Amino acid sequence: MLISHFPGYVEALAPAKLNLFLEVVCRRDDGFHEIETVIVAISIFDTIRFSPTEEPEIELTSVSAMGRVAQARASGKTEALMGDVPSGTQNLVYQAVERLRRRAGERRGATIQLVKRIPSAAGMGGASSDAACAMLAANDAWGLGWTRGELSELAAELGSDVPFFLGTQAAICRGRGEKIEPISGPTSLPLVVVRPPEGLPTALVYKHCSPATRRVTAEPLVSAFRKGDLQQISQNLTNGLQPAATTLSPWISRLHDEFNRLDCLGHQMSGSGTSYFGICRHFRHARRMAARLRSAKLGYVAVANTISTPRLFPKTASDLQGEPHGYHRGSHQAHGRL
């Protein structure tokens, strides 16, 4: 997570995520599901611009990046492709910053602009990433001096996967998703991502899912990921939520069939959907696949890559204008986004 400083404000970039592996282990007594998942951060970013103020109020505005607006208008389905982004106090960014402000005893407020490029209701973690990013920006701009561990404890109150976005680029997550074990892997796994013109509520997908009767472990995928073996990574992709999502949205089957016709190494749904991704051989291959998918008018399409260190983030929002690799929500279960 990179923070850049400007006169009067700080700017931070919030990456999307994909689930290379997700197994539903069991339903717990508290109503949540025990999961094991491998999450990677990818090069599709929202932007947070945080300006501290002397007034104690938090003001949040949200806008969509022009690149996404143009693509949505071209499809004729702007609202469907953009997804719904809660405003004001309903947005997880507001809740994260206000909770941090109160917990730290900070009297100042802030004006926050959220520039959206990550599709909503897509299983790409946009809301959780935005919340974590906003906490980091507030901690910096207000000079609170909180450690990552302290921020992680607060982040976990907002959603199980929010702590992941405080700086981890790839991890095995267990429990409800809150037990995070960072892992290393390839610096640039080439990907193509599609978000169809329909989302799915995470709570609904979990309601319809069934825990695995014959459990698959993440170890083969993790081993391949650490080696950077694209073939083995692709062969071990797993998402235990995909069967449930397939019964709830026709788009999952359609995207599965479309990707089957492409020369991807492997493909699957991310999180609880409805975004779908494929692993490609290289970036020229990814761009060709993206062009074919856009011509099929399947929704929002982006070329992206995994990111392994914060140095791979662009320095400022101006670096996003060209969007060469798709620079363009989730908290797990309890807050309806994974």
VMD Tcl script that draws the C-alpha trace (Angstrom):
set ca {
  {0.00 0.00 0.00}
  {1.73 3.17 -1.19}
  {0.98 6.59 0.32}
  {2.04 9.73 -1.52}
  {2.17 13.16 0.15}
  {0.87 16.37 -1.43}
  {0.24 19.86 0.02}
  {-2.85 19.53 2.21}
  {-3.60 15.86 1.56}
  {-2.26 12.35 1.23}
  {-3.14 9.90 -1.52}
  {-3.15 6.13 -1.23}
  {-3.86 3.31 -3.68}
  {-6.11 0.39 -2.67}
  {-5.57 -2.82 -4.69}
  {-8.21 -5.35 -5.66}
  {-7.76 -9.03 -4.82}
  {-8.50 -12.40 -6.35}
  {-8.96 -15.78 -4.67}
  {-6.78 -18.42 -6.30}
  {-8.08 -20.97 -3.81}
  {-11.18 -20.99 -1.59}
  {-12.49 -24.01 0.28}
  {-15.49 -23.90 2.62}
  {-14.39 -26.19 5.46}
  {-17.48 -26.15 7.70}
  {-20.29 -24.06 9.10}
  {-19.41 -22.86 12.60}
  {-21.62 -22.68 15.68}
  {-21.57 -18.87 15.49}
  {-23.18 -18.98 12.03}
  {-20.04 -18.12 10.08}
  {-18.20 -20.47 7.75}
  {-14.70 -21.76 8.37}
  {-12.68 -21.26 5.19}
  {-9.21 -21.71 3.77}
  {-8.34 -19.33 0.97}
  {-5.34 -18.02 -0.94}
  {-5.68 -14.32 -1.74}
  {-3.48 -12.27 -4.04}
  {-3.49 -8.51 -4.51}
  {-3.70 -7.38 -8.13}
  {-2.97 -4.25 -10.16}
  {-6.48 -2.81 -10.25}
  {-6.63 0.10 -7.81}
  {-9.07 2.47 -6.16}
  {-7.64 5.81 -5.00}
  {-8.15 7.46 -1.62}
  {-7.42 11.19 -1.27}
  {-7.46 12.16 2.41}
  {-7.39 15.80 3.53}
  {-7.30 16.45 7.30}
  {-9.52 19.28 8.57}
  {-9.85 21.16 11.85}
  {-13.59 20.41 11.97}
  {-14.43 17.04 13.58}
  {-16.69 15.79 10.77}
  {-15.80 13.15 8.20}
  {-17.01 14.00 4.69}
  {-16.81 11.31 2.00}
  {-17.48 11.59 -1.72}
  {-17.19 8.75 -4.21}
  {-16.68 9.02 -7.97}
  {-15.97 6.50 -10.71}
  {-12.74 6.73 -12.68}
  {-13.27 8.00 -16.22}
  {-11.83 4.86 -17.81}
  {-14.49 2.69 -16.19}
  {-17.25 5.15 -17.05}
  {-16.22 5.12 -20.70}
  {-16.17 1.31 -20.85}
  {-19.55 1.10 -19.12}
  {-21.12 3.65 -21.45}
  {-19.77 1.78 -24.45}
  {-21.66 -1.31 -23.28}
  {-24.84 0.65 -22.63}
  {-25.04 -0.70 -19.07}
  {-23.32 1.92 -16.95}
  {-25.00 1.25 -13.60}
  {-24.82 -2.53 -14.02}
  {-21.09 -2.53 -14.72}
  {-20.19 0.02 -12.08}
  {-22.11 -1.73 -9.32}
  {-23.55 -0.09 -6.24}
  {-21.19 1.86 -3.98}
  {-22.72 2.86 -0.61}
  {-22.49 6.56 0.17}
  {-21.81 8.51 3.34}
  {-21.95 6.68 6.64}
  {-22.92 3.42 4.89}
  {-19.56 3.22 3.15}
  {-16.90 1.10 4.85}
  {-14.34 3.88 4.26}
  {-16.34 6.27 6.43}
  {-16.84 3.61 9.10}
  {-13.14 2.75 9.16}
  {-11.93 6.33 9.47}
  {-14.55 7.33 12.04}
  {-13.81 4.26 14.16}
  {-10.09 5.02 14.05}
  {-10.71 8.69 14.88}
  {-12.81 7.84 17.94}
  {-10.52 5.07 19.15}
  {-7.45 7.31 18.86}
  {-9.17 10.29 20.48}
  {-8.47 12.40 17.40}
  {-10.40 15.70 17.37}
  {-9.73 16.61 13.76}
  {-11.86 15.42 10.86}
  {-11.25 14.91 7.16}
  {-12.61 15.23 3.67}
  {-12.10 12.03 1.69}
  {-12.47 11.42 -2.02}
  {-12.79 7.81 -3.16}
  {-12.08 7.20 -6.84}
  {-13.50 3.80 -7.82}
  {-11.94 1.47 -10.37}
  {-12.58 -1.85 -8.63}
  {-16.02 -3.25 -9.55}
  {-18.48 -3.66 -6.69}
  {-20.24 -6.88 -5.64}
  {-17.59 -8.76 -7.57}
  {-15.58 -10.80 -5.06}
  {-12.58 -8.52 -5.63}
  {-12.35 -6.98 -2.15}
  {-12.84 -3.34 -3.14}
  {-14.73 -2.24 -0.02}
  {-12.30 -3.94 2.35}
  {-9.27 -2.62 0.50}
  {-10.71 0.90 0.50}
  {-11.32 0.68 4.26}
  {-7.77 -0.49 4.97}
  {-6.33 2.12 2.64}
  {-8.34 4.88 4.33}
  {-7.11 3.77 7.77}
  {-3.50 3.94 6.59}
  {-4.05 7.37 5.04}
  {-5.74 8.68 8.20}
  {-3.00 7.25 10.43}
  {-0.43 9.05 8.28}
  {-2.24 12.37 7.74}
  {-3.28 12.73 11.39}
  {0.12 11.62 12.62}
  {-1.35 8.99 14.94}
  {1.65 6.68 14.86}
  {-0.40 3.48 15.15}
  {1.49 0.28 14.32}
  {0.32 -2.16 11.69}
  {-0.61 -4.57 14.48}
  {-2.81 -1.98 16.17}
  {-4.45 -1.09 12.87}
  {-5.00 -4.79 12.12}
  {-6.95 -5.29 15.35}
  {-9.23 -2.40 14.44}
  {-9.49 -3.54 10.82}
  {-10.69 -7.00 11.90}
  {-13.69 -5.36 13.59}
  {-14.79 -4.05 10.19}
  {-14.47 -7.31 8.29}
  {-12.42 -10.48 8.29}
  {-10.33 -9.68 5.21}
  {-9.72 -5.96 5.88}
  {-6.40 -6.68 7.70}
  {-5.05 -8.42 4.58}
  {-5.09 -5.10 2.74}
  {-2.88 -3.32 5.27}
  {0.15 -4.38 3.27}
  {0.06 -8.10 2.46}
  {0.29 -8.94 -1.25}
  {-0.40 -12.70 -1.06}
  {-1.53 -14.88 1.83}
  {-3.25 -18.04 3.03}
  {-6.23 -16.93 5.12}
  {-8.05 -19.26 7.50}
  {-10.82 -19.11 10.11}
  {-13.35 -16.59 8.79}
  {-10.49 -15.18 6.74}
  {-8.92 -13.23 9.58}
  {-5.98 -15.60 10.25}
  {-3.40 -14.39 7.74}
  {-0.20 -16.18 6.74}
  {1.75 -14.17 4.13}
  {3.33 -16.10 1.26}
  {5.73 -15.12 -1.50}
  {5.16 -15.78 -5.17}
  {5.66 -14.52 -8.72}
  {6.01 -10.79 -9.09}
  {3.73 -10.59 -12.10}
  {1.17 -13.32 -12.73}
  {-0.65 -12.26 -15.96}
  {-4.43 -12.17 -15.63}
  {-7.62 -11.16 -17.40}
  {-10.62 -10.29 -15.21}
  {-14.32 -9.94 -16.10}
  {-17.08 -8.51 -13.94}
  {-20.46 -9.22 -15.62}
  {-23.39 -6.78 -15.45}
  {-24.72 -8.44 -12.31}
  {-23.34 -8.88 -8.81}
  {-24.13 -11.31 -6.01}
  {-24.48 -10.61 -2.27}
  {-21.88 -12.61 -0.39}
  {-24.32 -13.57 2.37}
  {-26.65 -15.10 -0.22}
  {-23.87 -17.19 -1.77}
  {-22.77 -18.50 1.62}
  {-26.39 -19.30 2.49}
  {-26.59 -21.59 -0.54}
  {-23.12 -23.14 -0.31}
  {-22.31 -26.56 1.10}
  {-19.09 -27.28 3.02}
  {-16.72 -29.65 1.23}
  {-17.45 -33.33 1.80}
  {-13.96 -34.26 0.54}
  {-11.71 -31.43 1.57}
  {-9.07 -30.08 -0.78}
  {-6.10 -28.33 0.80}
  {-4.35 -25.24 -0.45}
  {-0.86 -26.74 -0.16}
  {-0.41 -27.83 -3.82}
  {-1.42 -24.38 -5.05}
  {0.73 -22.61 -2.46}
  {3.74 -24.74 -3.41}
  {3.23 -23.93 -7.09}
  {2.71 -20.25 -6.30}
  {5.96 -20.04 -4.37}
  {7.79 -21.56 -7.35}
  {6.02 -19.32 -9.86}
  {4.83 -22.39 -11.78}
  {1.95 -21.04 -13.90}
  {0.83 -24.47 -15.11}
  {0.60 -25.94 -11.61}
  {-1.03 -22.81 -10.19}
  {-3.65 -23.02 -12.93}
  {-4.28 -26.72 -12.42}
  {-4.88 -26.20 -8.68}
  {-7.33 -23.30 -8.85}
  {-10.27 -24.04 -6.53}
  {-13.39 -22.14 -5.46}
  {-15.88 -23.97 -3.24}
  {-18.37 -21.11 -3.60}
  {-18.63 -21.35 -7.37}
  {-21.28 -24.13 -7.45}
  {-23.58 -22.08 -5.21}
  {-23.00 -18.91 -7.23}
  {-23.73 -20.82 -10.43}
  {-27.23 -21.65 -9.15}
  {-27.84 -17.97 -8.29}
  {-26.57 -16.23 -11.42}
  {-26.51 -17.42 -15.04}
  {-23.43 -15.31 -15.62}
  {-21.11 -17.74 -13.83}
  {-21.87 -20.57 -16.25}
  {-21.67 -18.23 -19.21}
  {-18.28 -16.89 -18.15}
  {-17.05 -20.44 -17.46}
  {-18.03 -21.45 -20.99}
  {-16.51 -18.34 -22.54}
  {-13.19 -18.88 -20.76}
  {-13.23 -22.55 -21.79}
  {-13.16 -21.37 -25.40}
  {-10.09 -19.25 -24.71}
  {-6.53 -20.46 -24.46}
  {-6.18 -19.66 -20.75}
  {-4.04 -21.80 -18.50}
  {-6.81 -21.89 -15.90}
  {-9.88 -19.91 -14.85}
  {-12.48 -19.60 -12.10}
  {-14.71 -17.23 -10.14}
  {-13.15 -15.02 -7.47}
  {-14.54 -15.02 -3.93}
  {-18.32 -15.12 -3.89}
  {-18.49 -13.65 -7.39}
  {-19.48 -12.54 -9.78}
  {-16.07 -11.58 -11.13}
  {-14.28 -14.27 -13.10}
  {-10.61 -14.46 -14.04}
  {-8.20 -16.39 -16.18}
  {-4.46 -16.97 -15.85}
  {-2.64 -16.21 -19.09}
  {0.70 -17.25 -20.53}
  {2.04 -13.70 -20.79}
  {0.73 -10.15 -21.11}
  {0.35 -10.19 -24.88}
  {-1.79 -13.28 -24.41}
  {-3.79 -11.51 -21.68}
  {-4.43 -8.52 -23.93}
  {-5.62 -10.75 -26.76}
  {-7.97 -12.60 -24.39}
  {-9.30 -9.30 -23.05}
  {-10.05 -8.06 -26.55}
  {-12.05 -11.21 -27.35}
  {-13.96 -10.97 -24.09}
  {-14.79 -7.29 -24.67}
  {-16.10 -8.11 -28.14}
  {-18.46 -10.65 -26.53}
  {-19.88 -7.82 -24.38}
  {-19.65 -9.77 -21.15}
  {-19.18 -6.77 -18.86}
  {-16.19 -4.97 -17.40}
  {-12.93 -6.48 -18.65}
  {-9.41 -5.67 -17.42}
  {-5.90 -6.98 -17.87}
  {-4.08 -7.17 -14.54}
  {-1.18 -8.81 -12.73}
  {-0.39 -9.94 -9.22}
  {1.70 -7.54 -7.16}
  {4.32 -8.78 -4.74}
  {5.77 -5.64 -3.21}
  {4.48 -2.10 -2.54}
  {7.13 -0.81 -4.97}
  {5.06 -2.22 -7.82}
  {2.32 0.31 -7.04}
  {2.24 3.39 -9.27}
  {3.49 6.48 -7.47}
  {0.48 8.76 -7.98}
  {-2.96 8.74 -9.53}
  {-1.53 10.44 -12.63}
  {0.33 7.19 -13.35}
  {-3.06 5.49 -13.70}
  {-4.22 7.55 -16.68}
  {-2.84 5.15 -19.26}
  {-4.06 2.11 -17.30}
  {-1.72 -0.33 -19.12}
  {-2.64 -3.30 -16.91}
  {-6.22 -2.51 -15.91}
  {-5.52 0.07 -13.20}
  {-8.90 0.79 -13.13}
  {-15.64 -4.68 -2.78}
  {-14.61 -7.64 0.45}
  {-14.93 -8.06 3.88}
  {-15.73 -11.68 4.35}
  {-19.14 -12.94 5.43}
  {-20.07 -10.67 8.33}
  {-20.20 -7.55 6.21}
  {-21.31 -9.24 3.02}
  {-18.22 -9.06 0.80}
  {-15.44 -11.49 -0.09}
}
mol new
graphics top color blue
foreach p $ca { graphics top sphere $p radius 0.5 }
foreach p [lrange $ca 0 end-1] q [lrange $ca 1 end] { graphics top cylinder $p $q radius 0.2 }
display resetview
